[in-house]
Amino acid sequence: MTTSAGRATLKQVAERAGVSLATASRAINGSGTRQVNPELAEKVLQAAAELDYVVNVQAQAMARGRTNVLGLVVADIVDPYFATIASGVIAEASASSCLVNLAITDRSPEREQEFLRMFGAQQVRGVVLAGSRAIDASLNEALIEQVQAVEASGGRVVSLGQSMLGGDAVVIANREGAADLAAALLNLGHRRFGILAGPEHLHTPVDRTQGFVDTVVAAGAPAPVVVHSAFSRDGGSSAMETLLAEHGPGSATSDPVTCVFAAADALAVGALTACREAGVGVPDQISLAGFDDVPTLRDIHPHLSTVALPMFEAGRAAAALALQPSTGAPRTVPITGRVVLRQSTRTLVRD
């Protein structure tokens, strides 16, 4: 331990190791151009340990040309979907001794672009962009320009959701998962479906809706009733109110919906509340299924049928890509879901 009144300095470490200050700095902080002899580096690290030297993170960043920070951009941290992704990103970053700087866009493409620009200016090691890409190609083009600017300066950008930005991506099989869920619900005997589809301008809900619709129609069942709304719990509640009034049990229709697919669990949670307030039993009068399998579902009654996605693992995979050097060619990590049928869906009696 140092005997000085204050914290040990890098100069003291260099003196203890018998090397120059520059050599001590390169050994501890790293250097993108010059390497330290392994034997000298070991002496410096030993001296640092003996003196209980605390690394100057800012000095490290200057030496390496890049901070030990990972940027994470999400739409909404309150949504358990994004919270679970963030947990995975933080776990992977911590394993690499990185801090995570979180930015929340409130689903604004303009804010997403601005946060990416800011992270690039801060020289972070990498950025994870978690969330759905917009249907509007012009918005993606503007974001692609920002991605290219960050990577041209030596940073890394990884998309989590879809691979539309030209770089590495963790890609979720949204269409395939929804198709598998539709097949499972058809197997329960349901033929008349409703879909709480979320917004029409985002690829994630659009892909999930299309995968579900295609499978239902291919099976010879009527095309589902589709209701759009905000991609949130409140959006699910209002959309379910509309669907129940026009196509639910007790409505004027002669062919009521028997099963509803919500394109995200957040929508499904709101839909459950709307059913309860309308006095419609789930699943006795109408079945309900979601997508994502967020952790909070264990506290929901009845337990929700859904497509389970390993979002914590997806977050870890995205962070790992963002912290690795570029290979030159874009890398893709696929994330697939599995159908989980629980209490919110029931088997219909077949004639």
PyMOL commands that set and color helices and strands:
alter all, ss='L'
color gray80, all
select helices_A, chain A and resi 10-17+21-29+38-50+57-64+80-95+109-121+137-152+174-187+203-218+233-247+265-278+295-299+311-323
alter helices_A, ss='H'
color red, helices_A
select strands_A, chain A and resi 69-74+99-104+126-130+156-161+168-172+193-198+225-228+259-262+287-289+306-308+332-335+338-340
alter strands_A, ss='S'
color yellow, strands_A
deselect
rebuild
show_as cartoon
